[in-house]
Amino acid sequence: MLTDNLGLKLLSVIAAIMLWLIIVSIDDPVTYQDFSGIRVTMLNEDAVTDKDKVYRIEDNSDIISVRVQARRSILEKLSSEDFTATADMEKNIKLDNLVGIEVSCSSRKVRSSDVLNITKSRENVVIRIEDASSEQFNVLVNEIGQEGEGYMVGTAMPEQSLIQISGPASVIAEIRRVVVDLNKTGFTSDQVKNCEIKIYDNANNPIDTTYLEYNGKTTGMNVHVTMFKKKTVRLRVDYTGTPGDGYSFQELTFKPETLEIAGTAENIADLREISIPGEAVNIEGITEDTQINVDVTKYLPENIRLADDKDASVAVAVTLEKKQGKTIGIPVSEIELRNIPKGFNVSFGDLDEVEIIVMGTSAQLAELSEDVINVSLELEEYSKAGSYKGALDVELPQDYSLMEKAEVDFKLTKRTAAGKK
């Protein structure tokens, strides 16, 4: 029976459905539809703010939905944007934290009388009223991204170094940092960039800025960016002072040997090296190999900076060599006699030479010749005949020294008549 006249039966079903749709369309029944995401506009806020108070909306209670009852043809013309929701803080405030919500249909496509009923998802906006506060904060620039090849940000200055922020006292008390994020990706030239203002608490968590006001700022803050060009230059390190007794300076090495600096194209054009003066590496009196860490940023020219702050510390290694002694015989005939007392002669008896011990490195001692050593004996303080032990004045080339004081035995004798001839 089901398969008899199947085509006719299907045609009957389709005809019935079409007839029902026609009847419904002609009848235009009353039904309902939900509209969501409607924001409540707060009215007469000065009823709170004029008392040095501010308010915050709790739990997103200013976003509501409505169920609208009307004929189907009316509902088809409406959307969420056709409804106006308000909460009057002067007329409809209840219990100091509830503000009654009123909703109306503001669409020009339908008459207000066409909407039979509007049911709200909630009756009140929940608010929190507290004292107002205002405070100034430093503005920091947080650089993100990577500049163009061979360039770096030289300066990034916000148009305001301080910003006045007003809002609920509890929120103002949480603020620890005010930051503008500068995305420097691809920068190769000076420019001004508008950056979003972000606020963080003590735990570096972002703070909701919905109820905060920035004095003179609404959308962000301009940051003035100056770009520097990078350049690699040599590093030169000097030293000052003399090692302790018995030691000689051998070598000075340092790392890094070159530095990558940055500055304007004009400032770095003629710069070839960075020099660390001797005062920064003082080896006076040291008796062992020493490493000295030097902060190179103190010696950068004006308007020049390091491309990477990790290169700020230069490790300078000073290597010493323990001096050795070499005994050299100086013939007494080569000792210069100074200020011989009048009428006296000087003699050294059977002594042919005096020995001195010269200190120096092995390389220095190998090159030392007695021809460059001058030895003298000062006799001004002697005025009587007799035997004496006198200190010798020994002049050595630079970087050499005596192991111990040199002395010599001598005699002063009066000249005879024959000696006068």
MIKOLMAR-274453 format. One record per residue (C-alpha): z, x, y; residue in three letters; residue number from 1. Coordinates in Angstrom, 3 decimals, m for minus. Example, Ala and Ser with C-alpha at 12.3 -4.5 7.8 and 13.67 -1.06 7.14 Angstrom:
2
+----------+----------+----------+-----+-----+
|        Z |        X |        Y |  aa |   i |
+----------+----------+----------+-----+-----+
|    7.800 |   12.300 |   m4.500 | ALA |   1 |
|    7.140 |   13.670 |   m1.060 | SER |   2 |
+----------+----------+----------+-----+-----+
This chain:
421
+----------+----------+----------+-----+-----+
|        Z |        X |        Y |  aa |   i |
+----------+----------+----------+-----+-----+
|    0.000 |    0.000 |    0.000 | MET |   1 |
|    0.759 |    2.884 |    2.375 | LEU |   2 |
|   m2.649 |    4.393 |    2.010 | THR |   3 |
|   m4.618 |    1.157 |    2.366 | ASP |   4 |
|   m6.371 |    1.009 |    5.717 | ASN |   5 |
|   m4.659 |    4.289 |    6.768 | LEU |   6 |
|   m6.839 |    4.811 |    9.805 | GLY |   7 |
|   m6.135 |    1.343 |   11.092 | LEU |   8 |
|   m2.416 |    1.860 |   10.630 | LYS |   9 |
|   m2.431 |    5.163 |   12.574 | LEU |  10 |
|   m4.390 |    3.538 |   15.348 | LEU |  11 |
|   m1.789 |    0.773 |   15.510 | SER |  12 |
|    1.056 |    3.299 |   15.887 | VAL |  13 |
|   m0.735 |    5.139 |   18.715 | ILE |  14 |
|   m1.475 |    1.857 |   20.459 | ALA |  15 |
|    2.175 |    0.850 |   20.208 | ALA |  16 |
|    3.361 |    4.124 |   21.768 | ILE |  17 |
|    0.888 |    3.823 |   24.619 | MET |  18 |
|    1.954 |    0.226 |   25.231 | LEU |  19 |
|    5.601 |    1.304 |   25.353 | TRP |  20 |
|    4.825 |    4.043 |   27.898 | LEU |  21 |
|    2.948 |    1.590 |   30.051 | ILE |  22 |
|    5.835 |   m0.866 |   29.953 | ILE |  23 |
|    8.377 |    1.867 |   30.809 | VAL |  24 |
|    6.217 |    3.076 |   33.669 | SER |  25 |
|    5.823 |   m0.374 |   35.077 | ILE |  26 |
|    9.514 |   m1.207 |   34.548 | ASP |  27 |
|   10.741 |    2.161 |   36.171 | ASP |  28 |
|   14.226 |    2.030 |   34.620 | PRO |  29 |
|   17.405 |    3.370 |   36.249 | VAL |  30 |
|   18.615 |    6.590 |   34.602 | THR |  31 |
|   20.415 |    9.806 |   35.578 | TYR |  32 |
|   19.636 |   13.522 |   35.899 | GLN |  33 |
|   21.784 |   16.678 |   36.415 | ASP |  34 |
|   21.090 |   19.154 |   39.215 | PHE |  35 |
|   22.924 |   22.498 |   39.189 | SER |  36 |
|   23.403 |   25.594 |   41.338 | GLY |  37 |
|   24.234 |   23.740 |   44.565 | ILE |  38 |
|   26.195 |   25.891 |   47.011 | ARG |  39 |
|   28.870 |   24.285 |   49.128 | VAL |  40 |
|   28.686 |   25.073 |   52.855 | THR |  41 |
|   32.098 |   25.642 |   54.440 | MET |  42 |
|   32.497 |   23.845 |   57.786 | LEU |  43 |
|   34.927 |   24.479 |   60.681 | ASN |  44 |
|   36.061 |   27.858 |   59.329 | GLU |  45 |
|   37.679 |   28.594 |   62.687 | ASP |  46 |
|   40.454 |   26.193 |   61.681 | ALA |  47 |
|   41.678 |   29.175 |   59.601 | VAL |  48 |
|   40.182 |   32.230 |   61.317 | THR |  49 |
|   41.516 |   31.322 |   64.773 | ASP |  50 |
|   45.029 |   31.850 |   63.395 | LYS |  51 |
|   44.326 |   35.533 |   62.473 | ASP |  52 |
|   43.814 |   34.426 |   58.912 | LYS |  53 |
|   40.899 |   34.783 |   56.518 | VAL |  54 |
|   40.039 |   32.898 |   53.375 | TYR |  55 |
|   38.421 |   33.701 |   50.049 | ARG |  56 |
|   36.763 |   31.272 |   47.666 | ILE |  57 |
|   38.289 |   31.469 |   44.220 | GLU |  58 |
|   36.498 |   31.263 |   40.851 | ASP |  59 |
|   33.047 |   30.519 |   42.356 | ASN |  60 |
|   34.318 |   27.043 |   43.124 | SER |  61 |
|   31.733 |   26.718 |   45.927 | ASP |  62 |
|   28.938 |   26.393 |   43.338 | ILE |  63 |
|   28.707 |   22.884 |   41.900 | ILE |  64 |
|   26.377 |   20.610 |   39.957 | SER |  65 |
|   25.780 |   16.890 |   40.460 | VAL |  66 |
|   24.712 |   14.000 |   38.230 | ARG |  67 |
|   22.419 |   11.641 |   40.133 | VAL |  68 |
|   21.722 |    8.037 |   39.160 | GLN |  69 |
|   18.436 |    6.508 |   40.381 | ALA |  70 |
|   15.179 |    5.110 |   39.178 | ARG |  71 |
|   13.088 |    7.514 |   37.147 | ARG |  72 |
|   10.385 |    7.671 |   39.826 | SER |  73 |
|   12.995 |    8.760 |   42.384 | ILE |  74 |
|   14.589 |   11.412 |   40.170 | LEU |  75 |
|   11.195 |   12.973 |   39.490 | GLU |  76 |
|   10.847 |   13.745 |   43.201 | LYS |  77 |
|   14.206 |   15.522 |   43.531 | LEU |  78 |
|   15.437 |   19.095 |   42.958 | SER |  79 |
|   18.707 |   20.939 |   43.561 | SER |  80 |
|   17.514 |   21.955 |   47.052 | GLU |  81 |
|   17.457 |   18.268 |   48.075 | ASP |  82 |
|   21.255 |   17.963 |   47.996 | PHE |  83 |
|   23.643 |   19.141 |   50.712 | THR |  84 |
|   27.242 |   19.935 |   49.787 | ALA |  85 |
|   29.856 |   20.615 |   52.479 | THR |  86 |
|   33.588 |   21.280 |   52.635 | ALA |  87 |
|   35.225 |   20.690 |   56.023 | ASP |  88 |
|   38.157 |   23.092 |   56.467 | MET |  89 |
|   39.499 |   21.084 |   59.372 | GLU |  90 |
|   39.315 |   17.549 |   57.946 | LYS |  91 |
|   39.384 |   17.922 |   54.187 | ASN |  92 |
|   41.895 |   20.700 |   53.476 | ILE |  93 |
|   44.596 |   19.808 |   50.957 | LYS |  94 |
|   47.687 |   21.655 |   49.775 | LEU |  95 |
|   46.595 |   24.717 |   51.840 | ASP |  96 |
|   44.182 |   25.863 |   49.127 | ASN |  97 |
|   41.870 |   22.923 |   48.348 | LEU |  98 |
|   39.007 |   21.708 |   50.506 | VAL |  99 |
|   37.343 |   18.421 |   49.578 | GLY | 100 |
|   33.621 |   18.480 |   48.818 | ILE | 101 |
|   31.137 |   15.927 |   50.147 | GLU | 102 |
|   27.588 |   15.683 |   48.786 | VAL | 103 |
|   24.576 |   13.862 |   50.200 | SER | 104 |
|   20.877 |   13.707 |   49.417 | CYS | 105 |
|   18.946 |   15.297 |   52.257 | SER | 106 |
|   15.442 |   14.934 |   50.792 | SER | 107 |
|   12.703 |   13.478 |   53.018 | ARG | 108 |
|   10.815 |   12.402 |   49.919 | LYS | 109 |
|   13.176 |    9.527 |   49.162 | VAL | 110 |
|   15.416 |    7.140 |   51.084 | ARG | 111 |
|   19.153 |    7.645 |   50.823 | SER | 112 |
|   19.437 |    4.088 |   49.536 | SER | 113 |
|   17.192 |    5.001 |   46.596 | ASP | 114 |
|   19.941 |    7.233 |   45.209 | VAL | 115 |
|   22.396 |    4.872 |   43.572 | LEU | 116 |
|   25.192 |    7.311 |   42.752 | ASN | 117 |
|   26.062 |   11.027 |   42.945 | ILE | 118 |
|   28.805 |   12.385 |   40.716 | THR | 119 |
|   30.148 |   15.892 |   41.519 | LYS | 120 |
|   31.158 |   18.423 |   38.856 | SER | 121 |
|   34.273 |   19.148 |   40.924 | ARG | 122 |
|   35.986 |   17.557 |   43.895 | GLU | 123 |
|   37.358 |   20.582 |   45.749 | ASN | 124 |
|   36.597 |   24.172 |   46.715 | VAL | 125 |
|   39.567 |   26.357 |   45.804 | VAL | 126 |
|   40.407 |   28.866 |   48.536 | ILE | 127 |
|   42.957 |   31.592 |   49.118 | ARG | 128 |
|   44.207 |   32.053 |   52.672 | ILE | 129 |
|   45.777 |   35.349 |   53.750 | GLU | 130 |
|   46.300 |   37.613 |   56.759 | ASP | 131 |
|   43.281 |   39.241 |   58.361 | ALA | 132 |
|   43.128 |   43.037 |   58.633 | SER | 133 |
|   40.841 |   45.630 |   60.196 | SER | 134 |
|   40.653 |   49.386 |   59.649 | GLU | 135 |
|   38.356 |   52.363 |   60.283 | GLN | 136 |
|   36.966 |   54.461 |   57.432 | PHE | 137 |
|   34.908 |   57.643 |   57.179 | ASN | 138 |
|   31.349 |   57.121 |   55.953 | VAL | 139 |
|   30.242 |   59.489 |   53.178 | LEU | 140 |
|   26.656 |   60.094 |   52.062 | VAL | 141 |
|   26.103 |   60.188 |   48.296 | ASN | 142 |
|   22.821 |   61.924 |   47.442 | GLU | 143 |
|   20.973 |   60.749 |   44.347 | ILE | 144 |
|   17.574 |   61.674 |   42.941 | GLY | 145 |
|   15.606 |   64.941 |   43.217 | GLN | 146 |
|   13.844 |   66.266 |   46.298 | GLU | 147 |
|   10.247 |   67.481 |   46.251 | GLY | 148 |
|    9.571 |   70.882 |   44.643 | GLU | 149 |
|   10.793 |   73.758 |   46.823 | GLY | 150 |
|   12.836 |   71.541 |   49.157 | TYR | 151 |
|   16.402 |   70.321 |   49.481 | MET | 152 |
|   18.364 |   68.109 |   51.830 | VAL | 153 |
|   19.775 |   70.267 |   54.607 | GLY | 154 |
|   21.743 |   67.615 |   56.463 | THR | 155 |
|   22.221 |   63.926 |   55.792 | ALA | 156 |
|   24.026 |   62.339 |   58.721 | MET | 157 |
|   24.909 |   58.620 |   58.796 | PRO | 158 |
|   24.308 |   57.022 |   62.178 | GLU | 159 |
|   28.053 |   56.297 |   62.283 | GLN | 160 |
|   30.639 |   58.706 |   60.943 | SER | 161 |
|   33.251 |   55.948 |   61.157 | LEU | 162 |
|   32.914 |   52.251 |   60.426 | ILE | 163 |
|   35.276 |   49.406 |   61.300 | GLN | 164 |
|   35.773 |   47.022 |   58.367 | ILE | 165 |
|   37.492 |   43.638 |   58.725 | SER | 166 |
|   38.512 |   41.164 |   56.066 | GLY | 167 |
|   41.408 |   39.981 |   53.871 | PRO | 168 |
|   44.391 |   42.320 |   54.084 | ALA | 169 |
|   44.629 |   42.611 |   50.306 | SER | 170 |
|   41.004 |   43.797 |   50.075 | VAL | 171 |
|   41.252 |   46.201 |   53.040 | ILE | 172 |
|   44.312 |   47.795 |   51.385 | ALA | 173 |
|   42.260 |   48.588 |   48.263 | GLU | 174 |
|   39.529 |   50.506 |   50.099 | ILE | 175 |
|   39.523 |   54.271 |   49.509 | ARG | 176 |
|   35.899 |   55.329 |   50.042 | ARG | 177 |
|   32.975 |   53.993 |   52.046 | VAL | 178 |
|   29.684 |   55.406 |   50.761 | VAL | 179 |
|   25.994 |   55.071 |   51.535 | VAL | 180 |
|   23.698 |   56.028 |   48.647 | ASP | 181 |
|   20.770 |   58.186 |   49.767 | LEU | 182 |
|   17.901 |   58.246 |   47.264 | ASN | 183 |
|   16.195 |   61.543 |   48.142 | LYS | 184 |
|   13.573 |   61.459 |   45.379 | THR | 185 |
|   10.396 |   63.257 |   46.481 | GLY | 186 |
|   11.630 |   64.104 |   50.010 | PHE | 187 |
|    9.770 |   67.016 |   51.659 | THR | 188 |
|   10.083 |   66.158 |   55.361 | SER | 189 |
|   12.659 |   64.941 |   57.880 | ASP | 190 |
|   13.131 |   61.175 |   57.932 | GLN | 191 |
|   15.446 |   58.244 |   58.571 | VAL | 192 |
|   16.438 |   56.170 |   55.539 | LYS | 193 |
|   18.249 |   52.820 |   55.592 | ASN | 194 |
|   20.922 |   52.879 |   52.889 | CYS | 195 |
|   23.174 |   50.238 |   51.376 | GLU | 196 |
|   26.873 |   50.414 |   52.216 | ILE | 197 |
|   29.136 |   50.530 |   49.162 | LYS | 198 |
|   32.910 |   50.409 |   49.012 | ILE | 199 |
|   35.173 |   51.755 |   46.246 | TYR | 200 |
|   38.850 |   51.544 |   45.372 | ASP | 201 |
|   41.185 |   54.338 |   44.300 | ASN | 202 |
|   39.883 |   54.184 |   40.706 | ALA | 203 |
|   36.296 |   54.511 |   41.967 | ASN | 204 |
|   35.536 |   50.904 |   41.083 | ASN | 205 |
|   33.214 |   48.952 |   43.432 | PRO | 206 |
|   34.922 |   46.386 |   45.662 | ILE | 207 |
|   33.445 |   42.919 |   46.243 | ASP | 208 |
|   32.257 |   42.927 |   49.853 | THR | 209 |
|   31.574 |   39.184 |   50.116 | THR | 210 |
|   34.423 |   38.599 |   52.560 | TYR | 211 |
|   34.200 |   41.861 |   54.455 | LEU | 212 |
|   32.563 |   42.377 |   57.833 | GLU | 213 |
|   31.233 |   45.698 |   59.155 | TYR | 214 |
|   31.446 |   46.149 |   62.892 | ASN | 215 |
|   27.844 |   46.220 |   64.141 | GLY | 216 |
|   26.319 |   46.425 |   60.649 | LYS | 217 |
|   24.940 |   43.697 |   58.428 | THR | 218 |
|   22.207 |   45.027 |   56.101 | THR | 219 |
|   22.956 |   48.742 |   55.754 | GLY | 220 |
|   23.211 |   52.020 |   57.654 | MET | 221 |
|   20.540 |   54.500 |   58.702 | ASN | 222 |
|   20.920 |   58.072 |   57.456 | VAL | 223 |
|   19.134 |   60.840 |   59.371 | HIS | 224 |
|   17.835 |   63.413 |   56.882 | VAL | 225 |
|   16.818 |   66.995 |   57.717 | THR | 226 |
|   14.941 |   68.784 |   54.952 | MET | 227 |
|   15.294 |   72.521 |   54.221 | PHE | 228 |
|   12.764 |   74.737 |   52.494 | LYS | 229 |
|   13.968 |   77.029 |   49.675 | LYS | 230 |
|   13.383 |   80.783 |   49.483 | LYS | 231 |
|   14.553 |   83.620 |   47.185 | THR | 232 |
|   15.860 |   86.766 |   48.948 | VAL | 233 |
|   17.454 |   90.050 |   47.880 | ARG | 234 |
|   21.201 |   90.597 |   47.991 | LEU | 235 |
|   22.625 |   93.868 |   49.357 | ARG | 236 |
|   26.284 |   94.827 |   48.942 | VAL | 237 |
|   28.088 |   97.692 |   50.724 | ASP | 238 |
|   31.599 |   99.035 |   50.200 | TYR | 239 |
|   34.226 |  100.858 |   52.188 | THR | 240 |
|   37.200 |  103.067 |   51.357 | GLY | 241 |
|   37.895 |  105.979 |   49.010 | THR | 242 |
|   39.332 |  105.767 |   45.483 | PRO | 243 |
|   42.801 |  107.130 |   44.735 | GLY | 244 |
|   43.502 |  110.796 |   44.115 | ASP | 245 |
|   41.734 |  112.182 |   41.101 | GLY | 246 |
|   38.997 |  109.533 |   41.085 | TYR | 247 |
|   35.512 |  109.350 |   42.485 | SER | 248 |
|   33.186 |  106.403 |   43.190 | PHE | 249 |
|   30.395 |  106.290 |   40.626 | GLN | 250 |
|   28.523 |  102.982 |   40.801 | GLU | 251 |
|   28.495 |   99.519 |   42.356 | LEU | 252 |
|   26.728 |   96.638 |   40.610 | THR | 253 |
|   26.681 |   92.913 |   41.378 | PHE | 254 |
|   25.441 |   89.602 |   40.046 | LYS | 255 |
|   23.378 |   87.761 |   41.065 | PRO | 256 |
|   21.043 |   90.348 |   42.582 | GLU | 257 |
|   18.981 |   87.693 |   44.381 | THR | 258 |
|   19.928 |   84.437 |   46.074 | LEU | 259 |
|   18.016 |   81.217 |   46.566 | GLU | 260 |
|   18.655 |   80.093 |   50.113 | ILE | 261 |
|   17.467 |   77.146 |   52.149 | ALA | 262 |
|   16.798 |   76.488 |   55.813 | GLY | 263 |
|   14.172 |   75.252 |   58.186 | THR | 264 |
|   10.781 |   76.937 |   57.803 | ALA | 265 |
|   11.344 |   78.693 |   61.136 | GLU | 266 |
|   14.801 |   80.027 |   60.239 | ASN | 267 |
|   13.846 |   81.517 |   56.863 | ILE | 268 |
|   10.408 |   82.874 |   57.799 | ALA | 269 |
|   11.563 |   86.462 |   58.494 | ASP | 270 |
|   14.640 |   86.531 |   56.268 | LEU | 271 |
|   14.293 |   89.046 |   53.422 | ARG | 272 |
|   17.855 |   89.823 |   52.341 | GLU | 273 |
|   21.478 |   88.752 |   52.633 | ILE | 274 |
|   23.883 |   91.612 |   53.332 | SER | 275 |
|   27.550 |   91.681 |   52.312 | ILE | 276 |
|   29.328 |   94.207 |   54.578 | PRO | 277 |
|   31.591 |   96.981 |   53.321 | GLY | 278 |
|   34.717 |   95.233 |   54.582 | GLU | 279 |
|   34.279 |   92.645 |   51.817 | ALA | 280 |
|   34.445 |   95.331 |   49.079 | VAL | 281 |
|   37.298 |   97.684 |   49.961 | ASN | 282 |
|   37.951 |  100.277 |   47.235 | ILE | 283 |
|   40.580 |  102.218 |   49.154 | GLU | 284 |
|   43.109 |  103.780 |   46.735 | GLY | 285 |
|   41.870 |  102.134 |   43.526 | ILE | 286 |
|   42.297 |  104.160 |   40.313 | THR | 287 |
|   40.436 |  102.011 |   37.777 | GLU | 288 |
|   37.187 |  100.105 |   37.417 | ASP | 289 |
|   37.483 |   96.942 |   39.485 | THR | 290 |
|   35.677 |   93.619 |   39.877 | GLN | 291 |
|   35.799 |   91.840 |   43.224 | ILE | 292 |
|   34.535 |   88.280 |   43.700 | ASN | 293 |
|   32.990 |   87.776 |   47.120 | VAL | 294 |
|   32.256 |   84.422 |   48.764 | ASP | 295 |
|   28.710 |   85.019 |   49.986 | VAL | 296 |
|   28.672 |   81.878 |   52.132 | THR | 297 |
|   30.771 |   83.746 |   54.742 | LYS | 298 |
|   27.868 |   86.120 |   55.346 | TYR | 299 |
|   24.950 |   83.704 |   55.530 | LEU | 300 |
|   23.096 |   83.593 |   58.857 | PRO | 301 |
|   23.588 |   80.564 |   61.045 | GLU | 302 |
|   21.758 |   77.428 |   59.862 | ASN | 303 |
|   21.139 |   78.989 |   56.430 | ILE | 304 |
|   22.770 |   77.675 |   53.252 | ARG | 305 |
|   22.602 |   78.306 |   49.522 | LEU | 306 |
|   20.174 |   76.205 |   47.533 | ALA | 307 |
|   22.867 |   75.897 |   44.841 | ASP | 308 |
|   26.565 |   76.074 |   45.721 | ASP | 309 |
|   27.261 |   77.565 |   42.272 | LYS | 310 |
|   25.824 |   80.866 |   43.586 | ASP | 311 |
|   28.516 |   81.122 |   46.265 | ALA | 312 |
|   30.614 |   83.628 |   44.294 | SER | 313 |
|   29.103 |   87.110 |   43.823 | VAL | 314 |
|   30.792 |   89.321 |   41.207 | ALA | 315 |
|   30.874 |   92.943 |   42.454 | VAL | 316 |
|   31.787 |   95.579 |   39.827 | ALA | 317 |
|   32.990 |   98.994 |   41.025 | VAL | 318 |
|   32.880 |  101.837 |   38.469 | THR | 319 |
|   34.945 |  105.011 |   38.987 | LEU | 320 |
|   34.831 |  108.447 |   37.387 | GLU | 321 |
|   37.906 |  110.557 |   36.881 | LYS | 322 |
|   37.502 |  113.841 |   38.723 | LYS | 323 |
|   37.515 |  117.189 |   36.889 | GLN | 324 |
|   38.648 |  120.612 |   38.066 | GLY | 325 |
|   36.589 |  123.782 |   38.402 | LYS | 326 |
|   38.129 |  127.177 |   39.136 | THR | 327 |
|   36.193 |  129.239 |   41.667 | ILE | 328 |
|   37.046 |  132.799 |   42.667 | GLY | 329 |
|   36.681 |  133.576 |   46.375 | ILE | 330 |
|   36.553 |  137.320 |   47.172 | PRO | 331 |
|   39.283 |  138.207 |   49.648 | VAL | 332 |
|   36.619 |  139.994 |   51.674 | SER | 333 |
|   35.091 |  136.581 |   52.418 | GLU | 334 |
|   38.328 |  135.091 |   53.748 | ILE | 335 |
|   37.977 |  134.587 |   57.488 | GLU | 336 |
|   41.040 |  135.968 |   59.303 | LEU | 337 |
|   41.905 |  134.039 |   62.430 | ARG | 338 |
|   44.131 |  135.076 |   65.327 | ASN | 339 |
|   45.300 |  138.430 |   63.890 | ILE | 340 |
|   48.375 |  139.545 |   65.885 | PRO | 341 |
|   47.556 |  142.284 |   68.391 | LYS | 342 |
|   48.299 |  145.741 |   67.023 | GLY | 343 |
|   48.461 |  144.676 |   63.385 | PHE | 344 |
|   46.292 |  145.006 |   60.300 | ASN | 345 |
|   46.003 |  142.602 |   57.403 | VAL | 346 |
|   45.709 |  143.709 |   53.797 | SER | 347 |
|   45.654 |  141.947 |   50.440 | PHE | 348 |
|   46.790 |  144.922 |   48.373 | GLY | 349 |
|   45.114 |  145.165 |   44.978 | ASP | 350 |
|   43.947 |  141.520 |   45.103 | LEU | 351 |
|   40.159 |  141.235 |   44.780 | ASP | 352 |
|   39.785 |  137.473 |   44.874 | GLU | 353 |
|   41.760 |  134.265 |   45.230 | VAL | 354 |
|   41.218 |  131.364 |   42.859 | GLU | 355 |
|   40.909 |  127.762 |   44.024 | ILE | 356 |
|   40.512 |  124.666 |   41.823 | ILE | 357 |
|   37.909 |  122.231 |   43.172 | VAL | 358 |
|   37.954 |  118.599 |   42.053 | MET | 359 |
|   34.812 |  116.495 |   41.577 | GLY | 360 |
|   32.691 |  114.645 |   39.057 | THR | 361 |
|   30.997 |  116.603 |   36.337 | SER | 362 |
|   27.655 |  116.203 |   38.091 | ALA | 363 |
|   29.093 |  117.342 |   41.409 | GLN | 364 |
|   30.803 |  120.361 |   39.940 | LEU | 365 |
|   27.628 |  121.426 |   38.156 | ALA | 366 |
|   25.844 |  121.573 |   41.514 | GLU | 367 |
|   28.676 |  123.253 |   43.442 | LEU | 368 |
|   28.025 |  126.767 |   44.760 | SER | 369 |
|   30.697 |  129.008 |   46.272 | GLU | 370 |
|   28.288 |  129.729 |   49.098 | ASP | 371 |
|   29.087 |  126.317 |   50.625 | VAL | 372 |
|   32.848 |  126.906 |   50.532 | ILE | 373 |
|   34.476 |  128.350 |   53.658 | ASN | 374 |
|   37.957 |  129.857 |   53.320 | VAL | 375 |
|   40.089 |  131.030 |   56.236 | SER | 376 |
|   43.619 |  132.285 |   56.898 | LEU | 377 |
|   45.381 |  131.378 |   60.127 | GLU | 378 |
|   47.685 |  134.221 |   61.366 | LEU | 379 |
|   48.739 |  132.969 |   64.790 | GLU | 380 |
|   52.329 |  132.255 |   63.731 | GLU | 381 |
|   52.899 |  135.797 |   62.403 | TYR | 382 |
|   54.195 |  138.465 |   64.802 | SER | 383 |
|   56.124 |  140.994 |   62.704 | LYS | 384 |
|   55.134 |  143.461 |   60.022 | ALA | 385 |
|   55.933 |  142.350 |   56.490 | GLY | 386 |
|   54.744 |  140.689 |   53.287 | SER | 387 |
|   53.862 |  137.011 |   53.419 | TYR | 388 |
|   52.399 |  134.091 |   51.431 | LYS | 389 |
|   50.035 |  132.034 |   53.572 | GLY | 390 |
|   48.197 |  128.762 |   53.054 | ALA | 391 |
|   44.438 |  129.034 |   53.026 | LEU | 392 |
|   42.222 |  126.572 |   54.908 | ASP | 393 |
|   39.446 |  125.564 |   52.503 | VAL | 394 |
|   36.410 |  123.658 |   53.798 | GLU | 395 |
|   34.549 |  121.848 |   51.007 | LEU | 396 |
|   31.415 |  119.718 |   51.094 | PRO | 397 |
|   31.876 |  115.942 |   51.238 | GLN | 398 |
|   33.166 |  114.224 |   48.062 | ASP | 399 |
|   34.943 |  117.394 |   46.852 | TYR | 400 |
|   38.661 |  118.081 |   47.044 | SER | 401 |
|   41.242 |  120.678 |   46.026 | LEU | 402 |
|   43.427 |  120.062 |   43.024 | MET | 403 |
|   46.300 |  121.865 |   44.734 | GLU | 404 |
|   47.020 |  123.803 |   47.901 | LYS | 405 |
|   45.533 |  127.324 |   47.922 | ALA | 406 |
|   47.728 |  130.253 |   48.982 | GLU | 407 |
|   47.357 |  134.026 |   49.195 | VAL | 408 |
|   49.748 |  137.026 |   49.412 | ASP | 409 |
|   49.088 |  139.430 |   52.262 | PHE | 410 |
|   50.752 |  142.142 |   54.369 | LYS | 411 |
|   50.914 |  142.718 |   58.091 | LEU | 412 |
|   51.172 |  146.361 |   59.075 | THR | 413 |
|   51.209 |  148.026 |   62.462 | LYS | 414 |
|   48.192 |  150.026 |   63.327 | ARG | 415 |
|   48.602 |  153.812 |   63.523 | THR | 416 |
|   47.159 |  156.047 |   66.229 | ALA | 417 |
|   44.407 |  157.020 |   63.844 | ALA | 418 |
|   43.811 |  153.370 |   63.179 | GLY | 419 |
|   43.197 |  152.841 |   66.891 | LYS | 420 |
|   40.273 |  155.159 |   66.742 | LYS | 421 |
+----------+----------+----------+-----+-----+
